[in-house]
Amino acid sequence: MEAEDRGLNKGREEGKLEIAIDLFRQGAITEEVAANAAGISVEELRKAILVS
C-alpha cells in the first residue's frame, strides 16, 4: 500500500495523474495509456479515478 501511495503522489506532484485521468474520461486515451503516462499501474489509476 505504501508503494502505491508513493506512486500516486509522484504522479500528482508532476500533474501527470490529473491530466491522464482527464484525457481518459474524455475517451482520448485508454486506461493503459493513462496509467503509463502518469507513471503508475492500471490498478493504481483505477483507485485514483475512484478517489477523484
C-alpha positions as CSV (number, residue, x, y, z in Angstrom):
1,M,0.0,0.0,0.0
2,E,2.8,2.4,0.9
3,A,4.4,1.8,-2.5
4,E,1.1,2.6,-4.2
5,D,0.8,5.8,-2.3
6,R,4.3,6.9,-3.3
7,G,3.4,6.1,-7.0
8,L,0.2,8.2,-6.8
9,N,2.0,11.0,-5.0
10,K,4.7,11.1,-7.6
11,G,2.1,11.3,-10.4
12,R,0.2,14.0,-8.6
13,E,3.3,16.0,-7.9
14,E,4.1,16.2,-11.6
15,G,0.5,16.9,-12.5
16,K,0.5,14.0,-14.9
17,L,-2.1,12.0,-13.0
18,E,-4.8,14.6,-13.3
19,I,-4.1,15.2,-17.0
20,A,-4.1,11.4,-17.6
21,I,-7.4,11.0,-15.8
22,D,-9.0,13.9,-17.7
23,L,-7.9,12.5,-21.0
24,F,-9.1,9.0,-20.1
25,R,-12.5,10.3,-19.0
26,Q,-12.8,12.2,-22.3
27,G,-12.1,9.0,-24.2
28,A,-9.0,10.4,-25.8
29,I,-6.7,7.7,-24.4
30,T,-7.1,4.2,-23.0
31,E,-6.8,3.2,-19.4
32,E,-3.4,1.6,-20.1
33,V,-2.0,4.7,-21.8
34,A,-3.3,6.9,-19.0
35,A,-1.6,4.8,-16.4
36,N,1.6,4.7,-18.4
37,A,1.6,8.5,-18.8
38,A,1.1,9.0,-15.1
39,G,3.9,6.5,-14.3
40,I,1.6,4.2,-12.3
41,S,-0.1,0.9,-12.7
42,V,-3.5,0.5,-14.2
43,E,-4.8,-0.7,-10.7
44,E,-3.4,2.5,-9.1
45,L,-5.0,4.5,-11.8
46,R,-8.4,2.9,-11.2
47,K,-8.1,3.7,-7.5
48,A,-7.1,7.3,-8.3
49,I,-10.2,7.6,-10.5
50,L,-12.5,6.4,-7.8
51,V,-11.0,8.9,-5.3
52,S,-11.1,11.9,-7.7
